[in-house]
Amino acid sequence: MPAKSKKQQMAAGAALAAKRGERKVSSLKGASRGMYKSMSKSELRKMAKTKRKGKPKQKRR
């Protein structure tokens, strides 16, 4: 599932880095921490590799 916004894509990238051991889990906050706990590596990879061009900064609610 591709990311819907730049912020979502960036949070997925941070969570993926923590899953890979490239970043400490304690450094994650907010959405990235939730993604780390609830999503698999492959789900995070799909979301993190989304291109940012044309995406809104934040998803509208």
PDB file of N, H, CA, C and O in Angstrom:
ATOM      1  N   MET A   1       0.846  -1.176   0.000  1.00  0.00           N
ATOM      2  CA  MET A   1       0.000   0.000   0.000  1.00  0.00           C
ATOM      3  C   MET A   1       0.886   1.231   0.000  1.00  0.00           C
ATOM      4  O   MET A   1       1.702   1.394   0.907  1.00  0.00           O
ATOM      5  N   PRO A   2       0.753   2.082  -0.967  1.00  0.00           N
ATOM      6  CA  PRO A   2       1.591   3.280  -1.033  1.00  0.00           C
ATOM      7  C   PRO A   2       1.167   4.325   0.002  1.00  0.00           C
ATOM      8  O   PRO A   2       0.014   4.364   0.431  1.00  0.00           O
ATOM      9  N   ALA A   3       2.113   5.158   0.385  1.00  0.00           N
ATOM     10  H   ALA A   3       3.049   5.126   0.036  1.00  0.00           H
ATOM     11  CA  ALA A   3       1.835   6.229   1.347  1.00  0.00           C
ATOM     12  C   ALA A   3       0.933   7.281   0.706  1.00  0.00           C
ATOM     13  O   ALA A   3       1.001   7.514  -0.501  1.00  0.00           O
ATOM     14  N   LYS A   4       0.094   7.912   1.517  1.00  0.00           N
ATOM     15  H   LYS A   4       0.039   7.723   2.497  1.00  0.00           H
ATOM     16  CA  LYS A   4      -0.834   8.923   1.029  1.00  0.00           C
ATOM     17  C   LYS A   4      -0.290  10.340   1.193  1.00  0.00           C
ATOM     18  O   LYS A   4      -0.843  11.285   0.629  1.00  0.00           O
ATOM     19  N   SER A   5       0.798  10.495   1.965  1.00  0.00           N
ATOM     20  H   SER A   5       1.247   9.728   2.423  1.00  0.00           H
ATOM     21  CA  SER A   5       1.383  11.822   2.177  1.00  0.00           C
ATOM     22  C   SER A   5       2.879  11.696   2.428  1.00  0.00           C
ATOM     23  O   SER A   5       3.391  10.602   2.667  1.00  0.00           O
ATOM     24  N   LYS A   6       3.573  12.830   2.370  1.00  0.00           N
ATOM     25  H   LYS A   6       3.157  13.718   2.176  1.00  0.00           H
ATOM     26  CA  LYS A   6       5.012  12.857   2.622  1.00  0.00           C
ATOM     27  C   LYS A   6       5.322  12.434   4.057  1.00  0.00           C
ATOM     28  O   LYS A   6       6.260  11.676   4.303  1.00  0.00           O
ATOM     29  N   LYS A   7       4.533  12.925   4.986  1.00  0.00           N
ATOM     30  H   LYS A   7       3.770  13.540   4.786  1.00  0.00           H
ATOM     31  CA  LYS A   7       4.762  12.605   6.405  1.00  0.00           C
ATOM     32  C   LYS A   7       4.604  11.111   6.653  1.00  0.00           C
ATOM     33  O   LYS A   7       5.388  10.517   7.394  1.00  0.00           O
ATOM     34  N   GLN A   8       3.597  10.504   6.039  1.00  0.00           N
ATOM     35  H   GLN A   8       2.961  10.986   5.437  1.00  0.00           H
ATOM     36  CA  GLN A   8       3.350   9.075   6.208  1.00  0.00           C
ATOM     37  C   GLN A   8       4.522   8.270   5.616  1.00  0.00           C
ATOM     38  O   GLN A   8       4.947   7.272   6.198  1.00  0.00           O
ATOM     39  N   GLN A   9       5.030   8.700   4.480  1.00  0.00           N
ATOM     40  H   GLN A   9       4.684   9.511   4.007  1.00  0.00           H
ATOM     41  CA  GLN A   9       6.151   8.030   3.842  1.00  0.00           C
ATOM     42  C   GLN A   9       7.404   8.127   4.713  1.00  0.00           C
ATOM     43  O   GLN A   9       8.151   7.159   4.849  1.00  0.00           O
ATOM     44  N   MET A  10       7.621   9.292   5.294  1.00  0.00           N
ATOM     45  H   MET A  10       7.014  10.078   5.183  1.00  0.00           H
ATOM     46  CA  MET A  10       8.788   9.492   6.148  1.00  0.00           C
ATOM     47  C   MET A  10       8.690   8.671   7.436  1.00  0.00           C
ATOM     48  O   MET A  10       9.690   8.122   7.898  1.00  0.00           O
ATOM     49  N   ALA A  11       7.500   8.586   8.012  1.00  0.00           N
ATOM     50  H   ALA A  11       6.687   9.032   7.636  1.00  0.00           H
ATOM     51  CA  ALA A  11       7.298   7.793   9.221  1.00  0.00           C
ATOM     52  C   ALA A  11       7.530   6.315   8.939  1.00  0.00           C
ATOM     53  O   ALA A  11       8.110   5.605   9.761  1.00  0.00           O
ATOM     54  N   ALA A  12       7.079   5.855   7.783  1.00  0.00           N
ATOM     55  H   ALA A  12       6.608   6.431   7.115  1.00  0.00           H
ATOM     56  CA  ALA A  12       7.299   4.457   7.399  1.00  0.00           C
ATOM     57  C   ALA A  12       8.786   4.177   7.225  1.00  0.00           C
ATOM     58  O   ALA A  12       9.263   3.105   7.598  1.00  0.00           O
ATOM     59  N   GLY A  13       9.511   5.118   6.668  1.00  0.00           N
ATOM     60  H   GLY A  13       9.124   5.988   6.365  1.00  0.00           H
ATOM     61  CA  GLY A  13      10.960   4.960   6.513  1.00  0.00           C
ATOM     62  C   GLY A  13      11.680   4.863   7.839  1.00  0.00           C
ATOM     63  O   GLY A  13      12.609   4.069   7.992  1.00  0.00           O
ATOM     64  N   ALA A  14      11.258   5.663   8.794  1.00  0.00           N
ATOM     65  H   ALA A  14      10.504   6.308   8.670  1.00  0.00           H
ATOM     66  CA  ALA A  14      11.872   5.618  10.128  1.00  0.00           C
ATOM     67  C   ALA A  14      11.572   4.294  10.816  1.00  0.00           C
ATOM     68  O   ALA A  14      12.454   3.708  11.445  1.00  0.00           O
ATOM     69  N   ALA A  15      10.341   3.818  10.702  1.00  0.00           N
ATOM     70  H   ALA A  15       9.625   4.294  10.191  1.00  0.00           H
ATOM     71  CA  ALA A  15       9.958   2.541  11.305  1.00  0.00           C
ATOM     72  C   ALA A  15      10.706   1.388  10.646  1.00  0.00           C
ATOM     73  O   ALA A  15      11.118   0.445  11.322  1.00  0.00           O
ATOM     74  N   LEU A  16      10.880   1.459   9.345  1.00  0.00           N
ATOM     75  H   LEU A  16      10.545   2.225   8.796  1.00  0.00           H
ATOM     76  CA  LEU A  16      11.614   0.411   8.626  1.00  0.00           C
ATOM     77  C   LEU A  16      13.076   0.381   9.063  1.00  0.00           C
ATOM     78  O   LEU A  16      13.652  -0.694   9.234  1.00  0.00           O
ATOM     79  N   ALA A  17      13.671   1.546   9.243  1.00  0.00           N
ATOM     80  H   ALA A  17      13.203   2.419   9.104  1.00  0.00           H
ATOM     81  CA  ALA A  17      15.058   1.610   9.708  1.00  0.00           C
ATOM     82  C   ALA A  17      15.200   0.959  11.085  1.00  0.00           C
ATOM     83  O   ALA A  17      16.190   0.279  11.353  1.00  0.00           O
ATOM     84  N   ALA A  18      14.216   1.166  11.949  1.00  0.00           N
ATOM     85  H   ALA A  18      13.411   1.718  11.731  1.00  0.00           H
ATOM     86  CA  ALA A  18      14.246   0.552  13.278  1.00  0.00           C
ATOM     87  C   ALA A  18      14.085  -0.975  13.175  1.00  0.00           C
ATOM     88  O   ALA A  18      14.743  -1.718  13.902  1.00  0.00           O
ATOM     89  N   LYS A  19      13.220  -1.433  12.282  1.00  0.00           N
ATOM     90  H   LYS A  19      12.685  -0.829  11.691  1.00  0.00           H
ATOM     91  CA  LYS A  19      13.032  -2.880  12.084  1.00  0.00           C
ATOM     92  C   LYS A  19      14.315  -3.531  11.587  1.00  0.00           C
ATOM     93  O   LYS A  19      14.621  -4.667  11.950  1.00  0.00           O
ATOM     94  N   ARG A  20      15.063  -2.815  10.759  1.00  0.00           N
ATOM     95  H   ARG A  20      14.815  -1.892  10.464  1.00  0.00           H
ATOM     96  CA  ARG A  20      16.314  -3.342  10.217  1.00  0.00           C
ATOM     97  C   ARG A  20      17.462  -3.250  11.204  1.00  0.00           C
ATOM     98  O   ARG A  20      18.508  -3.863  10.990  1.00  0.00           O
ATOM     99  N   GLY A  21      17.289  -2.492  12.287  1.00  0.00           N
ATOM    100  H   GLY A  21      16.440  -1.993  12.461  1.00  0.00           H
ATOM    101  CA  GLY A  21      18.338  -2.324  13.285  1.00  0.00           C
ATOM    102  C   GLY A  21      19.261  -1.164  12.987  1.00  0.00           C
ATOM    103  O   GLY A  21      20.307  -1.025  13.621  1.00  0.00           O
ATOM    104  N   GLU A  22      18.891  -0.328  12.030  1.00  0.00           N
ATOM    105  H   GLU A  22      18.041  -0.441  11.515  1.00  0.00           H
ATOM    106  CA  GLU A  22      19.720   0.823  11.662  1.00  0.00           C
ATOM    107  C   GLU A  22      19.432   2.032  12.542  1.00  0.00           C
ATOM    108  O   GLU A  22      20.161   3.023  12.499  1.00  0.00           O
ATOM    109  N   ARG A  23      18.388   1.955  13.325  1.00  0.00           N
ATOM    110  H   ARG A  23      17.796   1.150  13.360  1.00  0.00           H
ATOM    111  CA  ARG A  23      17.959   3.063  14.179  1.00  0.00           C
ATOM    112  C   ARG A  23      17.408   2.475  15.480  1.00  0.00           C
ATOM    113  O   ARG A  23      16.842   1.382  15.474  1.00  0.00           O
ATOM    114  N   LYS A  24      17.569   3.184  16.575  1.00  0.00           N
ATOM    115  H   LYS A  24      18.028   4.072  16.580  1.00  0.00           H
ATOM    116  CA  LYS A  24      17.063   2.696  17.858  1.00  0.00           C
ATOM    117  C   LYS A  24      15.543   2.846  17.915  1.00  0.00           C
ATOM    118  O   LYS A  24      14.995   3.859  17.480  1.00  0.00           O
ATOM    119  N   VAL A  25      14.876   1.840  18.448  1.00  0.00           N
ATOM    120  H   VAL A  25      15.321   1.017  18.801  1.00  0.00           H
ATOM    121  CA  VAL A  25      13.417   1.874  18.577  1.00  0.00           C
ATOM    122  C   VAL A  25      13.002   2.988  19.531  1.00  0.00           C
ATOM    123  O   VAL A  25      11.935   3.578  19.364  1.00  0.00           O
ATOM    124  N   SER A  26      13.821   3.277  20.515  1.00  0.00           N
ATOM    125  H   SER A  26      14.688   2.797  20.650  1.00  0.00           H
ATOM    126  CA  SER A  26      13.499   4.317  21.490  1.00  0.00           C
ATOM    127  C   SER A  26      13.470   5.716  20.867  1.00  0.00           C
ATOM    128  O   SER A  26      12.924   6.645  21.461  1.00  0.00           O
ATOM    129  N   SER A  27      14.052   5.871  19.678  1.00  0.00           N
ATOM    130  H   SER A  27      14.496   5.116  19.196  1.00  0.00           H
ATOM    131  CA  SER A  27      14.046   7.178  19.017  1.00  0.00           C
ATOM    132  C   SER A  27      12.757   7.428  18.242  1.00  0.00           C
ATOM    133  O   SER A  27      12.515   8.552  17.802  1.00  0.00           O
ATOM    134  N   LEU A  28      11.931   6.408  18.068  1.00  0.00           N
ATOM    135  H   LEU A  28      12.128   5.495  18.425  1.00  0.00           H
ATOM    136  CA  LEU A  28      10.673   6.556  17.324  1.00  0.00           C
ATOM    137  C   LEU A  28       9.613   7.220  18.178  1.00  0.00           C
ATOM    138  O   LEU A  28       9.521   6.974  19.381  1.00  0.00           O
ATOM    139  N   LYS A  29       8.809   8.069  17.540  1.00  0.00           N
ATOM    140  H   LYS A  29       8.883   8.269  16.563  1.00  0.00           H
ATOM    141  CA  LYS A  29       7.723   8.761  18.237  1.00  0.00           C
ATOM    142  C   LYS A  29       6.489   8.750  17.361  1.00  0.00           C
ATOM    143  O   LYS A  29       6.596   8.672  16.138  1.00  0.00           O
ATOM    144  N   GLY A  30       5.328   8.827  17.966  1.00  0.00           N
ATOM    145  H   GLY A  30       5.241   8.890  18.960  1.00  0.00           H
ATOM    146  CA  GLY A  30       4.078   9.004  17.237  1.00  0.00           C
ATOM    147  C   GLY A  30       3.770   7.917  16.235  1.00  0.00           C
ATOM    148  O   GLY A  30       3.768   6.732  16.568  1.00  0.00           O
ATOM    149  N   ALA A  31       3.506   8.328  14.995  1.00  0.00           N
ATOM    150  H   ALA A  31       3.508   9.291  14.725  1.00  0.00           H
ATOM    151  CA  ALA A  31       3.060   7.416  13.947  1.00  0.00           C
ATOM    152  C   ALA A  31       4.114   6.357  13.619  1.00  0.00           C
ATOM    153  O   ALA A  31       3.773   5.201  13.367  1.00  0.00           O
ATOM    154  N   SER A  32       5.385   6.742  13.622  1.00  0.00           N
ATOM    155  H   SER A  32       5.662   7.681  13.827  1.00  0.00           H
ATOM    156  CA  SER A  32       6.428   5.773  13.276  1.00  0.00           C
ATOM    157  C   SER A  32       6.509   4.656  14.309  1.00  0.00           C
ATOM    158  O   SER A  32       6.789   3.511  13.956  1.00  0.00           O
ATOM    159  N   ARG A  33       6.268   4.970  15.579  1.00  0.00           N
ATOM    160  H   ARG A  33       6.041   5.900  15.866  1.00  0.00           H
ATOM    161  CA  ARG A  33       6.280   3.935  16.621  1.00  0.00           C
ATOM    162  C   ARG A  33       5.104   2.976  16.439  1.00  0.00           C
ATOM    163  O   ARG A  33       5.248   1.762  16.589  1.00  0.00           O
ATOM    164  N   GLY A  34       3.954   3.533  16.117  1.00  0.00           N
ATOM    165  H   GLY A  34       3.838   4.518  15.996  1.00  0.00           H
ATOM    166  CA  GLY A  34       2.782   2.696  15.869  1.00  0.00           C
ATOM    167  C   GLY A  34       2.976   1.794  14.664  1.00  0.00           C
ATOM    168  O   GLY A  34       2.589   0.625  14.684  1.00  0.00           O
ATOM    169  N   MET A  35       3.579   2.342  13.612  1.00  0.00           N
ATOM    170  H   MET A  35       3.894   3.291  13.596  1.00  0.00           H
ATOM    171  CA  MET A  35       3.863   1.544  12.415  1.00  0.00           C
ATOM    172  C   MET A  35       4.854   0.437  12.723  1.00  0.00           C
ATOM    173  O   MET A  35       4.705  -0.684  12.239  1.00  0.00           O
ATOM    174  N   TYR A  36       5.860   0.743  13.521  1.00  0.00           N
ATOM    175  H   TYR A  36       5.981   1.654  13.914  1.00  0.00           H
ATOM    176  CA  TYR A  36       6.873  -0.246  13.897  1.00  0.00           C
ATOM    177  C   TYR A  36       6.221  -1.449  14.574  1.00  0.00           C
ATOM    178  O   TYR A  36       6.567  -2.595  14.285  1.00  0.00           O
ATOM    179  N   LYS A  37       5.284  -1.184  15.469  1.00  0.00           N
ATOM    180  H   LYS A  37       5.003  -0.253  15.704  1.00  0.00           H
ATOM    181  CA  LYS A  37       4.635  -2.250  16.231  1.00  0.00           C
ATOM    182  C   LYS A  37       3.626  -3.044  15.408  1.00  0.00           C
ATOM    183  O   LYS A  37       3.484  -4.250  15.611  1.00  0.00           O
ATOM    184  N   SER A  38       2.923  -2.390  14.481  1.00  0.00           N
ATOM    185  H   SER A  38       3.039  -1.411  14.316  1.00  0.00           H
ATOM    186  CA  SER A  38       1.789  -3.044  13.834  1.00  0.00           C
ATOM    187  C   SER A  38       2.032  -3.546  12.411  1.00  0.00           C
ATOM    188  O   SER A  38       1.218  -4.306  11.884  1.00  0.00           O
ATOM    189  N   MET A  39       3.134  -3.138  11.777  1.00  0.00           N
ATOM    190  H   MET A  39       3.795  -2.522  12.205  1.00  0.00           H
ATOM    191  CA  MET A  39       3.343  -3.498  10.373  1.00  0.00           C
ATOM    192  C   MET A  39       4.572  -4.386  10.187  1.00  0.00           C
ATOM    193  O   MET A  39       5.530  -4.317  10.956  1.00  0.00           O
ATOM    194  N   SER A  40       4.521  -5.216   9.153  1.00  0.00           N
ATOM    195  H   SER A  40       3.742  -5.272   8.528  1.00  0.00           H
ATOM    196  CA  SER A  40       5.660  -6.079   8.835  1.00  0.00           C
ATOM    197  C   SER A  40       6.696  -5.299   8.030  1.00  0.00           C
ATOM    198  O   SER A  40       6.434  -4.193   7.558  1.00  0.00           O
ATOM    199  N   LYS A  41       7.877  -5.898   7.883  1.00  0.00           N
ATOM    200  H   LYS A  41       8.090  -6.797   8.266  1.00  0.00           H
ATOM    201  CA  LYS A  41       8.941  -5.253   7.118  1.00  0.00           C
ATOM    202  C   LYS A  41       8.519  -5.006   5.676  1.00  0.00           C
ATOM    203  O   LYS A  41       8.804  -3.947   5.117  1.00  0.00           O
ATOM    204  N   SER A  42       7.841  -5.978   5.073  1.00  0.00           N
ATOM    205  H   SER A  42       7.610  -6.838   5.527  1.00  0.00           H
ATOM    206  CA  SER A  42       7.447  -5.823   3.670  1.00  0.00           C
ATOM    207  C   SER A  42       6.394  -4.725   3.502  1.00  0.00           C
ATOM    208  O   SER A  42       6.422  -3.991   2.514  1.00  0.00           O
ATOM    209  N   GLU A  43       5.471  -4.608   4.451  1.00  0.00           N
ATOM    210  H   GLU A  43       5.448  -5.204   5.253  1.00  0.00           H
ATOM    211  CA  GLU A  43       4.467  -3.535   4.389  1.00  0.00           C
ATOM    212  C   GLU A  43       5.139  -2.175   4.521  1.00  0.00           C
ATOM    213  O   GLU A  43       4.813  -1.240   3.791  1.00  0.00           O
ATOM    214  N   LEU A  44       6.075  -2.071   5.452  1.00  0.00           N
ATOM    215  H   LEU A  44       6.341  -2.831   6.046  1.00  0.00           H
ATOM    216  CA  LEU A  44       6.793  -0.811   5.654  1.00  0.00           C
ATOM    217  C   LEU A  44       7.618  -0.458   4.426  1.00  0.00           C
ATOM    218  O   LEU A  44       7.682   0.710   4.040  1.00  0.00           O
ATOM    219  N   ARG A  45       8.252  -1.453   3.806  1.00  0.00           N
ATOM    220  H   ARG A  45       8.200  -2.401   4.119  1.00  0.00           H
ATOM    221  CA  ARG A  45       9.068  -1.199   2.615  1.00  0.00           C
ATOM    222  C   ARG A  45       8.206  -0.643   1.487  1.00  0.00           C
ATOM    223  O   ARG A  45       8.610   0.302   0.810  1.00  0.00           O
ATOM    224  N   LYS A  46       7.025  -1.218   1.278  1.00  0.00           N
ATOM    225  H   LYS A  46       6.697  -1.986   1.828  1.00  0.00           H
ATOM    226  CA  LYS A  46       6.125  -0.739   0.224  1.00  0.00           C
ATOM    227  C   LYS A  46       5.690   0.703   0.474  1.00  0.00           C
ATOM    228  O   LYS A  46       5.591   1.499  -0.460  1.00  0.00           O
ATOM    229  N   MET A  47       5.434   1.030   1.730  1.00  0.00           N
ATOM    230  H   MET A  47       5.514   0.383   2.488  1.00  0.00           H
ATOM    231  CA  MET A  47       4.988   2.384   2.059  1.00  0.00           C
ATOM    232  C   MET A  47       6.151   3.379   1.983  1.00  0.00           C
ATOM    233  O   MET A  47       5.974   4.511   1.533  1.00  0.00           O
ATOM    234  N   ALA A  48       7.317   2.959   2.416  1.00  0.00           N
ATOM    235  H   ALA A  48       7.461   2.039   2.782  1.00  0.00           H
ATOM    236  CA  ALA A  48       8.474   3.860   2.449  1.00  0.00           C
ATOM    237  C   ALA A  48       9.026   4.147   1.056  1.00  0.00           C
ATOM    238  O   ALA A  48       9.612   5.207   0.839  1.00  0.00           O
ATOM    239  N   LYS A  49       8.853   3.230   0.110  1.00  0.00           N
ATOM    240  H   LYS A  49       8.377   2.368   0.286  1.00  0.00           H
ATOM    241  CA  LYS A  49       9.420   3.454  -1.219  1.00  0.00           C
ATOM    242  C   LYS A  49       8.533   4.308  -2.115  1.00  0.00           C
ATOM    243  O   LYS A  49       8.890   4.563  -3.265  1.00  0.00           O
ATOM    244  N   THR A  50       7.397   4.750  -1.619  1.00  0.00           N
ATOM    245  H   THR A  50       7.107   4.543  -0.685  1.00  0.00           H
ATOM    246  CA  THR A  50       6.499   5.623  -2.379  1.00  0.00           C
ATOM    247  C   THR A  50       7.214   6.920  -2.742  1.00  0.00           C
ATOM    248  O   THR A  50       7.881   7.521  -1.900  1.00  0.00           O
ATOM    249  N   LYS A  51       7.079   7.340  -3.964  1.00  0.00           N
ATOM    250  H   LYS A  51       6.537   6.852  -4.649  1.00  0.00           H
ATOM    251  CA  LYS A  51       7.672   8.602  -4.403  1.00  0.00           C
ATOM    252  C   LYS A  51       6.920   9.759  -3.752  1.00  0.00           C
ATOM    253  O   LYS A  51       5.699   9.708  -3.610  1.00  0.00           O
ATOM    254  N   ARG A  52       7.646  10.796  -3.360  1.00  0.00           N
ATOM    255  H   ARG A  52       8.639  10.837  -3.475  1.00  0.00           H
ATOM    256  CA  ARG A  52       7.033  11.939  -2.673  1.00  0.00           C
ATOM    257  C   ARG A  52       6.457  12.970  -3.637  1.00  0.00           C
ATOM    258  O   ARG A  52       5.609  13.773  -3.247  1.00  0.00           O
ATOM    259  N   LYS A  53       6.902  12.959  -4.877  1.00  0.00           N
ATOM    260  H   LYS A  53       7.590  12.307  -5.194  1.00  0.00           H
ATOM    261  CA  LYS A  53       6.458  13.970  -5.834  1.00  0.00           C
ATOM    262  C   LYS A  53       4.940  13.894  -6.027  1.00  0.00           C
ATOM    263  O   LYS A  53       4.389  12.830  -6.307  1.00  0.00           O
ATOM    264  N   GLY A  54       4.282  15.038  -5.871  1.00  0.00           N
ATOM    265  H   GLY A  54       4.730  15.903  -5.643  1.00  0.00           H
ATOM    266  CA  GLY A  54       2.840  15.109  -6.062  1.00  0.00           C
ATOM    267  C   GLY A  54       2.022  14.737  -4.840  1.00  0.00           C
ATOM    268  O   GLY A  54       0.793  14.794  -4.885  1.00  0.00           O
ATOM    269  N   LYS A  55       2.671  14.360  -3.754  1.00  0.00           N
ATOM    270  H   LYS A  55       3.669  14.314  -3.718  1.00  0.00           H
ATOM    271  CA  LYS A  55       1.953  14.003  -2.531  1.00  0.00           C
ATOM    272  C   LYS A  55       1.755  15.252  -1.671  1.00  0.00           C
ATOM    273  O   LYS A  55       2.614  16.134  -1.654  1.00  0.00           O
ATOM    274  N   PRO A  56       0.641  15.331  -0.964  1.00  0.00           N
ATOM    275  CA  PRO A  56       0.465  16.459  -0.039  1.00  0.00           C
ATOM    276  C   PRO A  56       1.408  16.296   1.151  1.00  0.00           C
ATOM    277  O   PRO A  56       1.854  15.189   1.453  1.00  0.00           O
ATOM    278  N   LYS A  57       1.708  17.410   1.826  1.00  0.00           N
ATOM    279  H   LYS A  57       1.346  18.310   1.581  1.00  0.00           H
ATOM    280  CA  LYS A  57       2.579  17.356   2.982  1.00  0.00           C
ATOM    281  C   LYS A  57       1.960  16.491   4.087  1.00  0.00           C
ATOM    282  O   LYS A  57       2.631  15.649   4.684  1.00  0.00           O
ATOM    283  N   GLN A  58       0.665  16.718   4.343  1.00  0.00           N
ATOM    284  H   GLN A  58       0.120  17.402   3.858  1.00  0.00           H
ATOM    285  CA  GLN A  58      -0.078  15.923   5.315  1.00  0.00           C
ATOM    286  C   GLN A  58      -1.376  15.459   4.702  1.00  0.00           C
ATOM    287  O   GLN A  58      -1.961  16.146   3.864  1.00  0.00           O
ATOM    288  N   LYS A  59      -1.826  14.290   5.121  1.00  0.00           N
ATOM    289  H   LYS A  59      -1.351  13.732   5.802  1.00  0.00           H
ATOM    290  CA  LYS A  59      -3.079  13.761   4.635  1.00  0.00           C
ATOM    291  C   LYS A  59      -4.239  14.526   5.284  1.00  0.00           C
ATOM    292  O   LYS A  59      -4.231  14.758   6.492  1.00  0.00           O
ATOM    293  N   ARG A  60      -5.210  14.908   4.499  1.00  0.00           N
ATOM    294  H   ARG A  60      -5.217  14.719   3.517  1.00  0.00           H
ATOM    295  CA  ARG A  60      -6.391  15.597   5.052  1.00  0.00           C
ATOM    296  C   ARG A  60      -7.289  14.593   5.740  1.00  0.00           C
ATOM    297  O   ARG A  60      -7.432  13.459   5.283  1.00  0.00           O
ATOM    298  N   ARG A  61      -7.894  15.009   6.837  1.00  0.00           N
ATOM    299  H   ARG A  61      -7.778  15.931   7.208  1.00  0.00           H
ATOM    300  CA  ARG A  61      -8.749  14.090   7.607  1.00  0.00           C
ATOM    301  C   ARG A  61     -10.167  14.155   7.190  1.00  0.00           C
ATOM    302  O   ARG A  61     -11.006  13.443   7.742  1.00  0.00           O
TER     303      ARG A  61
END
